[in-house]
């Protein structure tokens, strides 16, 4: 009887512990959402005030402070850089997985080595180059940098997905006379579509949340959402309610995209996990 009780109590304890850990991780997000609907006076109370009158004034203040141009810059840079990464990454991943050539491992090692350089070590040359090419405070500078930042990771990820494509399918397509473009579009891409979706989502997250390049290479014209959030850090202190509202608006696009693509993300990241 004791053994049966222990067997029943084990899963229950594990479930309870999982819920507790999940709540601890989600609690900062929940508190940010609650604070975004407070007045500044209610956000500063000690101890925190749970009962308050919700208001949308903080969101209106964020819009009035010019949030939309920063949001537009982030959306443009993120979407375009992700599309460019996929345009270059898909053929490269195919070549490095299903059509390898001698020294392929050296190429993969080179891609990986590009992620080892500290970003701060390259910011001065990048600043000078951007200034000389008139790309300083320009969204195209961020698009180029975000593409270079995400492309090595995307190639590595998509290569692992392409390796899961059965060679029999490719050989059957070639026997039927399919050329490489048709073979890639009709046979291979439908199989690796979840992996490509997962890669694209990760690139979107990295580009949307990138701060170092944006804060050093942009100003008023090409600033992104993370740069906008820095404006709430003043010598007078933090405006907690406005900052929470701005952070919520900044997080919503990524959360919505992640929610829509969650099935593809799970399938893509689990490709190759079970042989």
N, C-alpha and C positions, 0 to 999 in steps of 0.2 A: 504493500500500500504506500509505503514511504517512497519507494522507487517510482511509482506512478505519479505521485504528487510532485516529485522532483522533475520528472519528465514534463509534466504539465506546467510547472512553474518556470522552467528554463526559458521557453519561448516567450512567456508573458513578461519575464524580467528583461529579456533582450528587447522586446517591443517597447517596453516602458523606457529603457535606457536610450533607444533610438529616438523616441519622441522627445525626450529631454534634450538630447544633443541637437536635434533639429530645431527645437524652439530656441535654444541658446544661439544657434547660428542665425536664425531668422529674426531674432528679437531686435537687433540694431535697425534692420529694415523696417520692422513694424513701428519702432519708436520714431524713426525718421518720418514715416507717413503721418503718424499722430502729431508730431511737432509741426509739420508743414501746414496743418489746419489751425494752429494756435496764433494768437497775437504774440508780439515780442515779449510783452509783460508776462504772459502765461508761460512762455518758454524758458524764462529765467528763474522761475520760482525754485526754492529749495526748502523742503523736498519737492520733487516734481508734482505738478498739479495734474491729476487724472481727470477730474470733472472740469470742463471748460466749454465755452460756446464756440463751435466750429465756425471758421470763416475762410473765405476764398481770397481774401485781400492780399495774402502773401503771393499767390500765383499771379494776381493782377499786377502787383509791384514788380515781379520778375519779368513779365512781358513788357512793362513800361520801361524797364532798365535796358531793353534792347536784347532780350534773350534770343529772339527768333533769328537774327542774322547769324549768331554763333551756332544755333541749331542747324541752320541751312548749310553753313560751312562744314560742320561735322558730317552731316548726311551726304553731302556731295563728295567730300574727300573719302569717306568710308566706303560708299557704294562704288565709286569709280576705281579706287585702289584695289578693292576686292575683286572686281571684274577683271582688272588687268592681271592680278595674281592668278586667277583661274585661267585666263587666256594663255598665259605663259606656263603655268604650273601643270596643266593637264597634259599637253604634249611632252613636257619634260619628264613627268612621272611615267607616262607610257613608254618613252624611250629608255628610261632607266630601269624599268621593271620587265616589260614584255619584249623589248628589243634591245637588250644590253649589248654594249660594245666593249672592247678591251679598255681597261683603266676606268671602268664605271665606278668602282669603289673609290678611286681618287676624286672623281667628280662629287660623289656623295660626301666625302670627307671635306672637300672645299666648301660645299654648301653649309655643312655643319660648323666649319671654322668661322664663317662670317657672323655667327651668332655669339662668338666668344669675345669679340671686341667690345669693351665697355662703351656705352653710348656717350658718356661724358668725355671720353678721349677723342671723339671725332667731332664734337660740336663746334670747335673753333674752325677747323677746315671747312666744315659744312656751312658755317655762318659766312665765311669769306667767299666761298663759291656762290652761295645764294645772293650775296651782295653784288658780286661781279656780274652775275647773270641776270640781275634784276628780278630775282625770285624771292627776295626777302619780303616778308609779309604778303605772300602769295600762296593761294591754295595749291598751286601746281607743285610747289616745293614739297609740301606735305604729301601729296599724292605720290611723287617719286620716292620719297623716303619711306612711306608706309608700304609701298609695293616692295621695295628692297628689304624692308624689315620682315615682311610676312612671307615672301616668296620661298626662302629656304625651308622654313617650317612647313609650308603648304606642300612643297615637292616631297619632302620626307613623309608626310602623312599620306598623301595621295599615292605615293609609290607603294606603301604597304597595302593600300586598298586594291591597286591594280594587280598586285601579286596574287590576290585571291580569285582573280578571274580564271575560270577553267580554260586550259589551253585547247581543249577539245572544241569549245565554242568558237575560238578564233580560227582554228584549222577548218572547221565546218564552213565558216564565213568565207574563208579564202578559197575553199573548194567551189563554193557557189559563185565565185568570181567577184566578190566584194573587194573594192580597193580600200586603201587605208582610211580615207575620210569617212566612207560609208561604214567601214568596219568599226571605226571608233565611235561613230554617232549611233549606229543601230544595234551593235552587239555589246560593246564594252561599256559605254556610258550608262546604259540602263542598269547594269550590274553594280557599278561603283557609284551610282547616284547618291545613295545615303552617305557614303564616305566623302564625296565632294561637298554635299550639303553641310556635313559636320565641319569640314575644313573651312568652308566659306563663313560659317557662323563664328568660328574661332578667329578668323581674320577680321571679321566685323567687330568683335569684342575688343581685340587688340588695337585696332585702328580707332575705335570710338573712345576708348579710355586712355589713349596715349597722351602724355602730358609734356614730357621733357622737350621733344622737338617743337611742339606747338608753342610752348611758353617762351622758347628762345628764338624761334624763327618767325613768329607772327606778332602782330600787334592789333590794331583796330580793324583792319580790312579782312584779314584771314584767320582771326582767332576762332578757336573751336570751343566746344562746351566746357572741357576742363579748364581752359584759360578763363572763361567767364566765371566759373566757380571761385577762382582765386580772388576775384574782385571783392568777395565778401570778407576777406581777411584784412582787417584794418587796424590801425593803431589804437582805435577805440574799443577793440574787441570784436567778437563774432556776433553777427545777427543770426541767431540760431534758427528762428522760424523761417526767415527768408532763405537762408542757406539750405534748410531741409526741403523747402518747396522747390528750390532750384535743382537740388540733387535728385529729387523725385522726378521732375520733368526731364532731367538729363538721363535718368536710368530707364524711364518708361520705354523708349524705342528699343533698347537692347532686350529688355525683359519681354516685350511683346514679340519681337523676332524669335527670341529663344523659346517662348511658349508655343509659337506656331510651328517651329522646326524641331520641337523636342523629340518627336518620334524618329525623325531622320538623324538627329544627333545621337540618340541612344543606339540606333542600328548602325550608324557609321562608326562610332567609337568602339562598338563590339565586334566589328568585322575582323575576322581572323582570330578572335578569342577562343573559339571552339573549332577544333580541327575535325 
